Structures are given as structure tokens and as C-alpha cells.
């Protein structure tokens, strides 16, 4: 995936734009790095991200 594609995804307000395969690839890479995506209601402030605890 190109750097301009990532920059467009990062800079967009609201939902992440882009082809679903690119968005899925970014999600997989972040999850593999230990990021957990939190749904709305899992934290007081709404949806977000957290670092997973090391096991």
C-alpha cells in the first residue's frame, strides 16, 4: 500500500475511506502490533483503541 493512500486514510474525517482490502490490511497490521479496537460502549468516551496486555 502506498504512503499517499495511508495519508488519505489518516487525514479523512469520520469513517475511513478506501478500498475495503486496504482498510482490512491496515486493521490486520495494527492488531498484529498489539492494538485492540474498542467498540462504542466499551469505554466511557465511546469507540477507540487500546494496547493489548502482553501475555
Biopython code that builds the backbone (N, CA, C, O; Angstrom):
import numpy as np
from Bio.PDB.StructureBuilder import StructureBuilder

atoms = [
    (1, "UNK", "N", (0.849, -1.156, 0.000)),
    (1, "UNK", "CA", (0.000, 0.000, 0.000)),
    (1, "UNK", "C", (0.903, 1.230, 0.000)),
    (1, "UNK", "O", (1.956, 1.239, 0.637)),
    (2, "UNK", "N", (0.490, 2.241, -0.704)),
    (2, "UNK", "CA", (1.329, 3.421, -0.848)),
    (2, "UNK", "C", (1.183, 4.381, 0.330)),
    (2, "UNK", "O", (0.180, 4.368, 1.043)),
    (3, "UNK", "N", (2.192, 5.202, 0.513)),
    (3, "UNK", "CA", (2.164, 6.214, 1.573)),
    (3, "UNK", "C", (1.022, 7.209, 1.330)),
    (3, "UNK", "O", (0.325, 7.556, 2.284)),
    (4, "UNK", "N", (0.800, 7.682, 0.098)),
    (4, "UNK", "CA", (-0.326, 8.597, -0.122)),
    (4, "UNK", "C", (-1.680, 7.977, 0.266)),
    (4, "UNK", "O", (-2.560, 8.675, 0.769)),
    (5, "UNK", "N", (-1.842, 6.673, 0.032)),
    (5, "UNK", "CA", (-3.085, 6.001, 0.424)),
    (5, "UNK", "C", (-3.252, 6.045, 1.939)),
    (5, "UNK", "O", (-4.334, 6.353, 2.438)),
    (6, "UNK", "N", (-2.182, 5.737, 2.671)),
    (6, "UNK", "CA", (-2.249, 5.794, 4.131)),
    (6, "UNK", "C", (-2.524, 7.210, 4.623)),
    (6, "UNK", "O", (-3.302, 7.401, 5.558)),
    (7, "UNK", "N", (-1.897, 8.198, 4.005)),
    (7, "UNK", "CA", (-2.126, 9.588, 4.409)),
    (7, "UNK", "C", (-3.573, 10.004, 4.176)),
    (7, "UNK", "O", (-4.156, 10.705, 5.003)),
    (8, "UNK", "N", (-4.161, 9.578, 3.054)),
    (8, "UNK", "CA", (-5.578, 9.884, 2.797)),
    (8, "UNK", "C", (-6.458, 9.243, 3.865)),
    (8, "UNK", "O", (-7.405, 9.862, 4.350)),
    (9, "UNK", "N", (-6.143, 8.006, 4.227)),
    (9, "UNK", "CA", (-6.935, 7.302, 5.238)),
    (9, "UNK", "C", (-6.811, 8.011, 6.590)),
    (9, "UNK", "O", (-7.809, 8.184, 7.290)),
    (10, "UNK", "N", (-5.600, 8.419, 6.958)),
    (10, "UNK", "CA", (-5.360, 9.077, 8.240)),
    (10, "UNK", "C", (-6.015, 10.451, 8.307)),
    (10, "UNK", "O", (-6.523, 10.846, 9.357)),
    (11, "UNK", "N", (-6.007, 11.175, 7.200)),
    (11, "UNK", "CA", (-6.481, 12.552, 7.208)),
    (11, "UNK", "C", (-7.974, 12.727, 7.007)),
    (11, "UNK", "O", (-8.485, 13.842, 7.111)),
    (12, "UNK", "N", (-8.669, 11.663, 6.726)),
    (12, "UNK", "CA", (-10.104, 11.777, 6.441)),
    (12, "UNK", "C", (-10.912, 11.897, 7.730)),
    (12, "UNK", "O", (-10.664, 11.168, 8.690)),
    (13, "UNK", "N", (-11.870, 12.808, 7.753)),
    (13, "UNK", "CA", (-12.762, 12.883, 8.910)),
    (13, "UNK", "C", (-13.791, 11.744, 8.858)),
    (13, "UNK", "O", (-14.206, 11.332, 7.774)),
    (14, "UNK", "N", (-14.189, 11.252, 9.994)),
    (14, "UNK", "CA", (-15.226, 10.214, 10.036)),
    (14, "UNK", "C", (-14.700, 8.854, 9.620)),
    (14, "UNK", "O", (-13.554, 8.492, 9.889)),
    (15, "UNK", "N", (-15.570, 8.117, 8.959)),
    (15, "UNK", "CA", (-15.239, 6.749, 8.549)),
    (15, "UNK", "C", (-14.037, 6.746, 7.606)),
    (15, "UNK", "O", (-13.864, 7.660, 6.800)),
    (16, "UNK", "N", (-13.225, 5.722, 7.715)),
    (16, "UNK", "CA", (-12.016, 5.619, 6.900)),
    (16, "UNK", "C", (-12.400, 5.340, 5.458)),
    (16, "UNK", "O", (-13.091, 4.362, 5.172)),
    (17, "UNK", "N", (-11.949, 6.207, 4.540)),
    (17, "UNK", "CA", (-12.230, 5.952, 3.133)),
    (17, "UNK", "C", (-11.211, 4.966, 2.569)),
    (17, "UNK", "O", (-10.135, 4.777, 3.136)),
    (18, "UNK", "N", (-11.549, 4.366, 1.491)),
    (18, "UNK", "CA", (-10.581, 3.491, 0.824)),
    (18, "UNK", "C", (-11.197, 2.164, 0.456)),
    (18, "UNK", "O", (-12.310, 1.827, 0.860)),
    (19, "UNK", "N", (-10.440, 1.428, -0.319)),
    (19, "UNK", "CA", (-10.896, 0.106, -0.727)),
    (19, "UNK", "C", (-10.902, -0.794, 0.504)),
    (19, "UNK", "O", (-10.007, -0.708, 1.345)),
    (20, "UNK", "N", (-11.898, -1.645, 0.606)),
    (20, "UNK", "CA", (-12.047, -2.477, 1.804)),
    (20, "UNK", "C", (-10.833, -3.355, 2.056)),
    (20, "UNK", "O", (-10.499, -3.620, 3.210)),
    (21, "UNK", "N", (-10.164, -3.814, 0.998)),
    (21, "UNK", "CA", (-8.981, -4.657, 1.213)),
    (21, "UNK", "C", (-7.836, -3.843, 1.831)),
    (21, "UNK", "O", (-7.074, -4.380, 2.634)),
    (22, "UNK", "N", (-7.700, -2.561, 1.475)),
    (22, "UNK", "CA", (-6.665, -1.721, 2.076)),
    (22, "UNK", "C", (-6.980, -1.427, 3.538)),
    (22, "UNK", "O", (-6.095, -1.482, 4.392)),
    (23, "UNK", "N", (-8.227, -1.120, 3.821)),
    (23, "UNK", "CA", (-8.632, -0.852, 5.206)),
    (23, "UNK", "C", (-8.411, -2.106, 6.056)),
    (23, "UNK", "O", (-7.898, -2.019, 7.171)),
    (24, "UNK", "N", (-8.794, -3.260, 5.536)),
    (24, "UNK", "CA", (-8.613, -4.521, 6.261)),
    (24, "UNK", "C", (-7.128, -4.802, 6.503)),
    (24, "UNK", "O", (-6.767, -5.316, 7.562)),
    (25, "UNK", "N", (-6.269, -4.475, 5.545)),
    (25, "UNK", "CA", (-4.833, -4.708, 5.703)),
    (25, "UNK", "C", (-4.266, -3.838, 6.818)),
    (25, "UNK", "O", (-3.423, -4.292, 7.591)),
    (26, "UNK", "N", (-4.720, -2.595, 6.908)),
    (26, "UNK", "CA", (-4.258, -1.703, 7.979)),
    (26, "UNK", "C", (-4.731, -2.227, 9.333)),
    (26, "UNK", "O", (-3.963, -2.246, 10.295)),
    (27, "UNK", "N", (-5.984, -2.649, 9.411)),
    (27, "UNK", "CA", (-6.522, -3.195, 10.666)),
    (27, "UNK", "C", (-5.722, -4.419, 11.097)),
    (27, "UNK", "O", (-5.355, -4.538, 12.266)),
    (28, "UNK", "N", (-5.450, -5.328, 10.165)),
    (28, "UNK", "CA", (-4.670, -6.536, 10.496)),
    (28, "UNK", "C", (-3.276, -6.172, 10.992)),
    (28, "UNK", "O", (-2.789, -6.757, 11.959)),
    (29, "UNK", "N", (-2.634, -5.216, 10.338)),
    (29, "UNK", "CA", (-1.278, -4.817, 10.744)),
    (29, "UNK", "C", (-1.288, -4.207, 12.135)),
    (29, "UNK", "O", (-0.408, -4.503, 12.942)),
    (30, "UNK", "N", (-2.262, -3.364, 12.429)),
    (30, "UNK", "CA", (-2.339, -2.752, 13.759)),
    (30, "UNK", "C", (-2.644, -3.794, 14.829)),
    (30, "UNK", "O", (-2.057, -3.765, 15.911)),
    (31, "UNK", "N", (-3.558, -4.712, 14.533)),
    (31, "UNK", "CA", (-3.877, -5.769, 15.500)),
    (31, "UNK", "C", (-2.658, -6.658, 15.747)),
    (31, "UNK", "O", (-2.409, -7.067, 16.881)),
    (32, "UNK", "N", (-1.901, -6.956, 14.697)),
    (32, "UNK", "CA", (-0.694, -7.770, 14.857)),
    (32, "UNK", "C", (0.352, -7.052, 15.710)),
    (32, "UNK", "O", (1.194, -7.695, 16.337)),
    (33, "UNK", "N", (0.295, -5.721, 15.731)),
    (33, "UNK", "CA", (1.231, -4.930, 16.533)),
    (33, "UNK", "C", (0.744, -4.732, 17.967)),
    (33, "UNK", "O", (1.417, -4.079, 18.764)),
    (34, "UNK", "N", (-0.432, -5.299, 18.303)),
    (34, "UNK", "CA", (-0.916, -5.230, 19.676)),
    (34, "UNK", "C", (-1.997, -4.211, 19.945)),
    (34, "UNK", "O", (-2.315, -3.937, 21.102)),
    (35, "UNK", "N", (-2.572, -3.641, 18.894)),
    (35, "UNK", "CA", (-3.653, -2.673, 19.061)),
    (35, "UNK", "C", (-4.983, -3.424, 19.107)),
    (35, "UNK", "O", (-5.237, -4.306, 18.287)),
    (36, "UNK", "N", (-5.832, -3.062, 20.079)),
    (36, "UNK", "CA", (-7.182, -3.627, 20.167)),
    (36, "UNK", "C", (-8.171, -2.523, 19.841)),
    (36, "UNK", "O", (-8.095, -1.437, 20.416)),
    (37, "UNK", "N", (-9.089, -2.778, 18.936)),
    (37, "UNK", "CA", (-10.123, -1.810, 18.587)),
    (37, "UNK", "C", (-11.303, -1.999, 19.532)),
    (37, "UNK", "O", (-11.783, -3.117, 19.719)),
    (38, "UNK", "N", (-11.768, -0.904, 20.125)),
    (38, "UNK", "CA", (-12.853, -0.953, 21.096)),
    (38, "UNK", "C", (-14.123, -0.398, 20.471)),
    (38, "UNK", "O", (-14.104, 0.662, 19.846)),
    (39, "UNK", "N", (-15.206, -1.103, 20.638)),
    (39, "UNK", "CA", (-16.490, -0.665, 20.106)),
    (39, "UNK", "C", (-17.085, 0.433, 20.982)),
    (39, "UNK", "O", (-16.712, 0.573, 22.147)),
    (40, "UNK", "N", (-17.993, 1.197, 20.432)),
    (40, "UNK", "CA", (-18.706, 2.209, 21.204)),
    (40, "UNK", "C", (-19.360, 1.532, 22.395)),
    (40, "UNK", "O", (-20.033, 0.514, 22.231)),
    (41, "UNK", "N", (-19.179, 2.070, 23.575)),
    (41, "UNK", "CA", (-19.747, 1.499, 24.784)),
    (41, "UNK", "C", (-18.745, 0.700, 25.604)),
    (41, "UNK", "O", (-18.996, 0.422, 26.776)),
    (42, "UNK", "N", (-17.607, 0.323, 25.006)),
    (42, "UNK", "CA", (-16.590, -0.415, 25.756)),
    (42, "UNK", "C", (-15.769, 0.519, 26.647)),
    (42, "UNK", "O", (-15.160, 0.081, 27.623)),
    (43, "UNK", "N", (-15.759, 1.792, 26.305)),
    (43, "UNK", "CA", (-15.086, 2.801, 27.124)),
    (43, "UNK", "C", (-16.024, 3.995, 27.268)),
    (43, "UNK", "O", (-16.901, 4.210, 26.432)),
    (44, "UNK", "N", (-15.836, 4.758, 28.320)),
    (44, "UNK", "CA", (-16.739, 5.869, 28.607)),
    (44, "UNK", "C", (-16.807, 6.892, 27.476)),
    (44, "UNK", "O", (-17.866, 7.471, 27.233)),
    (45, "UNK", "N", (-15.701, 7.120, 26.790)),
    (45, "UNK", "CA", (-15.661, 8.146, 25.750)),
    (45, "UNK", "C", (-16.190, 7.663, 24.407)),
    (45, "UNK", "O", (-16.260, 8.458, 23.469)),
    (46, "UNK", "N", (-16.562, 6.408, 24.276)),
    (46, "UNK", "CA", (-17.039, 5.868, 23.003)),
    (46, "UNK", "C", (-16.021, 4.928, 22.400)),
    (46, "UNK", "O", (-15.186, 4.365, 23.107)),
    (47, "UNK", "N", (-16.090, 4.761, 21.103)),
    (47, "UNK", "CA", (-15.178, 3.850, 20.411)),
    (47, "UNK", "C", (-13.746, 4.364, 20.504)),
    (47, "UNK", "O", (-13.519, 5.564, 20.664)),
    (48, "UNK", "N", (-12.780, 3.452, 20.403)),
    (48, "UNK", "CA", (-11.385, 3.865, 20.482)),
    (48, "UNK", "C", (-10.455, 2.697, 20.271)),
    (48, "UNK", "O", (-10.845, 1.661, 19.734)),
    (49, "UNK", "N", (-9.221, 2.873, 20.700)),
    (49, "UNK", "CA", (-8.214, 1.819, 20.604)),
    (49, "UNK", "C", (-7.488, 1.694, 21.924)),
    (49, "UNK", "O", (-7.502, 2.616, 22.740)),
    (50, "UNK", "N", (-6.858, 0.561, 22.135)),
    (50, "UNK", "CA", (-6.095, 0.303, 23.344)),
    (50, "UNK", "C", (-4.973, -0.651, 23.007)),
    (50, "UNK", "O", (-5.068, -1.421, 22.052)),
    (51, "UNK", "N", (-3.915, -0.603, 23.786)),
    (51, "UNK", "CA", (-2.851, -1.600, 23.644)),
    (51, "UNK", "C", (-3.258, -2.851, 24.399)),
    (51, "UNK", "O", (-3.708, -2.767, 25.541)),
    (52, "UNK", "N", (-3.104, -4.015, 23.772)),
    (52, "UNK", "CA", (-3.418, -5.272, 24.448)),
    (52, "UNK", "C", (-2.344, -5.552, 25.488)),
    (52, "UNK", "O", (-1.178, -5.202, 25.310)),
    (53, "UNK", "N", (-2.752, -6.177, 26.552)),
    (53, "UNK", "CA", (-1.800, -6.578, 27.591)),
    (53, "UNK", "C", (-0.917, -7.682, 27.049)),
    (53, "UNK", "O", (-1.396, -8.571, 26.346)),
    (54, "UNK", "N", (0.370, -7.638, 27.367)),
    (54, "UNK", "CA", (1.287, -8.700, 26.954)),
    (54, "UNK", "C", (1.032, -9.917, 27.806)),
    (54, "UNK", "O", (0.808, -9.806, 29.011)),
    (55, "UNK", "N", (1.065, -11.082, 27.184)),
    (55, "UNK", "CA", (0.823, -12.322, 27.911)),
    (55, "UNK", "C", (2.099, -13.073, 28.148)),
    (55, "UNK", "O", (2.081, -14.146, 28.750)),
]
sb = StructureBuilder()
sb.init_structure("model")
sb.init_model(0)
sb.init_chain("A")
sb.init_seg("    ")
for serial, (resi, resn, name, xyz) in enumerate(atoms, 1):
    if name == "N":
        sb.init_residue(resn, " ", resi, " ")
    sb.init_atom(name, np.array(xyz, "f"), 0.0, 1.0, " ", f" {name:<3s}", serial, name[0])
structure = sb.get_structure()
